[in-house]
Amino acid sequence: MNFKELASRYQIAISAVYRKINQIMKEKVHEDITTDQFSTLQYVLQNQPCTSTEIANAFGIGKSAVTNQVNRLYKKGLIHRIRDESDRRNIYLKVTDEGKELVNFTETEIVRAFTPLLSQFEDDEIKGFIQSLERLARLMDETDYQ
């Protein structure tokens, strides 16, 4: 196996899928929210209340990038900031009702867009692909790249 070629093919394919998801979101879902902002909103919804530090750690990005995303989501009325009364330095994030509606609508639209594509595959192919991707994600989480 030529791992350099496989890595290149993987990168090209995942980039194409990511670009298409961005396009679907802009055209069919919400032209004013990026895929990264949506991922952050979705994470907060699934892990609320949570902090910006937790988001940064979960996505492996800098706290300043998360702060920018959170600020944009807050200005759009999609998240609440809740200050911890026992330690005012801690700010917890929760999704607003409008944010929940956006996540639900977006997930529905993404499923609607992908269903005709995924129907081109056998169930075993889809399950195998997802299991392989989940395994790759676990292995990457467990690997120290230093």
N, C-alpha and C positions, 0 to 999 in steps of 0.2 A: 504494500500500500504506500502510495506517495502522500504522506501527511501534509506536505506543503500545498500540494494541489487540492487536497480535500479541505484544508483550512481556507484556501482561497475561494473555492466553490461555496463553502458554508457562508463566508463573509459576503459574497456577492448575493447569494440567495436571501440571507436574513436582511440585508440592506434593502433589497427589492421589496420584500414583504413589509418591512417597516415603512418604506416610502409610500406603499399602497395603502397601508392603514392610515397614515397621515392624510393622504388624499381623500380617502373615504370619510374620515372625520371632518375634514374641511368642507367637502361637497355635500355630505348627507346629514351630518350630525350638528356640528357647531363650528362655525368659521372662526370663532374668537377664542378657542381653547386648543392648545397643542397636545400632542400625544403625551409628552412628558408631564404636562399639567394634569391631564386626565389620569395618568398612572398615579400621580401623587394624590389626587382626589380619591381615587379608588382605594389606595392604600389607607388613607385616613379613615374612610368609611369602614373598611374591614378591621381596623385596629384602633378605633377611637375609644377614649381619647388618647392621643399620642402627641409626641413632641417633634419638633423639626430635627432634632438629633437622631431620633429613632428612624425618621424617614431617610436622612442622610446615610445612616448605617445600612438600612435595608437596600438602598439603591446604589451604595458605593460611590456617592457623589459628595461634593463639598457642602458644608452647611450654608455657605453663601448662595449657592445655586438653589438649595431648598428654600432659603429665605425669600429669594426672588419669586419662586413659584408660589409660595404661600402668600406673599404679598399680592400677587396677581389674582389668585383664587379668592382672597379676602375682599379685594376691591370689586370683584364680580359677584360678591354675595354668596359664594359657594361654600365657604367655611367660616366657622366662628373661632375666635381666639378666647380662651378662658384662662385667666390668671389664677394660679394656685394661691389660695388664701394663706396657707401655712408657709409657703416660700414664694414670695412674689416674683422671684427670678424665673420660675418655671411657668411656661405658657403651654397650655394644652390645646390641641386642635380637634374640632368636631365638624362634621359636615352639616350644612344647613338643609332644610327641606328642599330648597331649590337645587342644592348640590346633589342630594339623593335622587331627585327626579332626573337630573342630567346624567348621572351614572347609569340609572336604569334604562333611560332612553338610549344612551350610547351603546350599552351592552346589547340591547335589542337590535339596534341598527347594524352593529358589527356582525352579530349572528345572522341577520337577514342578508348582509352582503357576502358572508363567507359560506352560507349554506349551499348555494348552487356550486361553488367551487369544491367544497368538501364532499359533495355528493358524487363527485367524479372518482372518489377513492372508495375502496372496500373498507368496512368497519375495522377489520384487523390492521389495515395499513395505517389508518388514523390513530388507533390505539397504540400501535407500535411506535409511530412517530412521536406521539405525545410522551409515551413512557421513556423513549430514548432522550428526548429533550429534557424531561424532568431529571433523568439520571445525569445528564451532562451538567445541568444546573447544580445538582447536589455535589457532584465531583468538583465543580469549580468553587463552590462554597467551602469545601473541605480542604482545598489546596492552598498552600502558602506560596505566593508568587515572588517572594523576596529573594 
